């Protein structure tokens, strides 16, 4: 029996179900280890753009299995599911807002906890290319898919070498000045929206860049994705937030131990035992 960690709220986004690049199994593994009062699915959970195309990589059994896990969370823990519309799943525009039992489908959502209010929005409305030039966004999506294919091949090689997962696409984004500038502009646009609405913070997705920081007095949170960074957001009981990265090993504080050697001609040695190895202090 798996021990599940409870969080009041968990936020995931940009799963892109229906594509071959979706890390569906990793997300399923993660969801099996947690339970929550509210699961916010902040856009691009299902990739309608890709499902409309021909060819391979469409809906698979593992995608259905993930939906079943979420349904089990609702059944076993009475989890409330909030599905926020994204740009790749814009087909739900025709039904949002919609509520049935403990499932809500919305275009945006206000999350309240401990006297603080957060606007939950996917964020594509602040992407001028996505909003005003849909054809260019879809063309860019093809190039992005090619990059992700290269990323997948590269990680097959890394796995054979016993190396951990590495996001080649994320590395490229962080080195390209225009991408860095785009991300910064995107974040500040959302912060400006939160301030205009007199909201304490904003929770978004869309750009596949997990984040938890204060920007000009507004709490900016991004739930990342399950294509590149394999990340999510946890809300704790006290209202604080945490970025979760799947497979990341958290370092424990080092424990210092005093050891006295028996030999009379030897001096005592102080050592530190950490989860990264055994280090001497001289």
N, C-alpha and C positions, 0 to 999 in steps of 0.2 A: 504493500500500500504506500503510495507516494505521499509525502508530507507537503502540503500546499501552504504557501506564504500568503497571508491576507493583506490586501491593500484596499482602502476605500474606493479608489479610482485608478484605473489603468487606461492609458491612451495609446492606441496604435494607429498607424496610417500607412498609406502607400505600400500595400501588400501586392497589388497588381495581379490578383488571381486571374488565371487564364493565360498568363505568359510563362514561357519556359524559364524566365529569370527570377520568378517569385520564389523566395526561400520559405515555401509553405511548410515543409517538414520541420524546419528549425522553429518556426512560429508555433506550430502545433506542440512541439516539445516544451517550449516556453509556457504556453497556456496551460499545459497539464500540471505545471508546478505552482500555479497561483490561483487565487480566487479573489473576487472583488464585489463590492456593491454595484459599481457602475463601470461598464466597459464602453469607452468612447472610441468608435471607429471613424477616424477623422479623414475620410476621403480617399479615393483611389484604392479602395479595398478590392473591388472587381474592376478589371481593365476592359471596359466596354469597347474602347478603340481597337484593341488587339483582337477581341472576340469577333469583331465585325470583319476582320480580314480572313482570307483563305489561308490554307497551309497548316503546318503542324503546330504543336504547342498550345492547343486550345484547352478546354476544360478537362481536368484529369480527376481521377479518383481521390488523389491526395487533397485536391481543392474542396471536394465534397466532404472529405473527412474533417477538414478544418472547420467547416460550417457546423458539422455535427458536434465538435468539441465546444464551440460557442453555445450551441443549443443545450448541451449538457451543463454548462455553467449556469445558464438560465434556469434549468430544471433543478439542479442540485443546490445552488446557492442563491436562487432568486435574483440573479444578476440582471440589472437593467442595462439594455444595450441601446446606445445612441449612435445611429449611423448618420454621419455628416457627409453631404454630397461633395465630391471632388470633381475635377475636370475629366478624368478618364472614366468616371462612372456618372457622367452627366445625364444618363438615360433616366435617372431617378427624379430629374426635374419635373417630370410629368405627374409624379405622385407625392412629392414633398410639399408641405409637411404631412406626415402620416403617422398615426399612432395605433398600435394594436397590442394589448396586454402590456408587457414590459419591453416593447421594442418601439423606438421612435426613429423616423427617418426625417431629417431636417436639412436645411441649407446652412444654418448656423445654430449655435446653442450657447446658453449662458450657464456656466458651472459656478455654483456658490458653495463655499465651505469656510467655516470659521470667520464669517463676516467679510470675506473677500469674494469678488466677482471676476470671473475669467470669461472672455469671449472665445469660444471654440469655433474655428473656421478653417477650412482647408487651406486657403491662401491663394488659390489660383486667380482670384479676382484682382490681385495686385501684380499679376504677371501680364504685362502688356501684350506679349506675343501670344500667350494662351487666350487672352480675352478678345483681342482685336484682330489677330491674324492666325486663325485656327489652322489654315492650310500650312502655314510656316511651322506652327507648333507640331503638326503631325509629320512634316518632313524632318524636323529636328528629332522627333521620336524615333524615326527609322535609324538615323545616325547613332542615337543613344543606344538603341537595341544592338547595333553592331559592336559598339564599345562594350556592352555588357556580355556579348558573346565572347569577345576577346578575354574579358575578365574571367568568365567561366572556364575557358581553356587554361588560362594561367593558373587558376586555383586547383584544377585537376592535377597539374604539374606539382604545385606546392604540397598538395595532399599526399602525393606519392613520395615526396621528400620528407614527410612528417612535419611540414610547416603549417601554421594556423592560417585561417582564411584572411585574405588581404584584398581590400577594395581598390583595384587599379583605377577605376573611374573616379573614386573619391580623391585619390592622390593627384590625378590630373586636374580635377576641379580646383584643388587648393593651390596649384601652381600657376594656373592661368589667371592673369590679372582681371580680365573681363568677368570671369566667373566669380571671383572674390568680390568685385565691385557690385555685381548683380545681387549676390547674397546679402551684402551689407545694405543696399538700397531696399531690398525686399523686407528685411527686418525692420528698418526704420519706417517704412510705409505702414506696416502692421502696428507698430508701436504708436504711430500718429493716430491710427484708427481707434486704438484702445483709449488714448487720451481724449479724443473727441467724444467718445461715448461715456467718459468718466468711469472706465473699467480699470480694475487693479492690474490685470494681466491679460495676455493673449496666448492661446494655445493653437498652434498651426502645424502644418505638414508641408507637402508639395515639393520642397526643394531637396529633400533627402539629406538634411543636415540637422541632426539632433542637437538641442541646445537647452540650457537652463541658466539664464542670467538676467540681470537687471540692465535695462537700456533706458536712460533718461527717466528713471523713476518708475518705469513700467516693467513688470515681470514678463519676460519673453520666454516662451517655452515652445520647442519644436519636437514633435514625437518621432522624427526620423523616418525610417522606412524598413521594409523587409525585402529589399532587392540588393542594396549596397551595404548599409551600415548595420542592419539587423538590430534595431533599437526601438525603444518604447519609453513611455513616461509612467512613473509610479507617483501617486499621491499618498503621503503618510497620514496617520491619524491626526497629527498636529498641524496639518495643512501644508507642510513642506513638500517639495517635489524632488524627484531624483530621475536622472537619465539612466535607463537600463540598456546595456549593450550585451547582446547574447554571446556567450562564450568568453566574455572578459573575466579574467581572474582578478579579484580584488585582493590587494596586498594587506595582510594583517600587520598591526603594529608590532615592531620588533620587541622581543622579550630579552632583557639583559639578565644574564646569569653569572654569579660569582663562583669560580672554581678554585680551590686551594690544592696545589700539587703536594703529594706526599714527600717527594724528595726534598731534603733539607737544603740542598744547594740550588733549588729552583725557586724563582719568584712566582707569586700568584699571578694568574692570567685572567683578565676579564674577556669574556666572549659574548657575542650577541647572536642569538639564534633567530633567524628570520625565515620567512617562507621562500626566500630567494637563495638561501645558502648559509654558509657558516663563515663568519668574518671575525678576525682577530682585532682587538683594540690594543695598540702598543702604548 
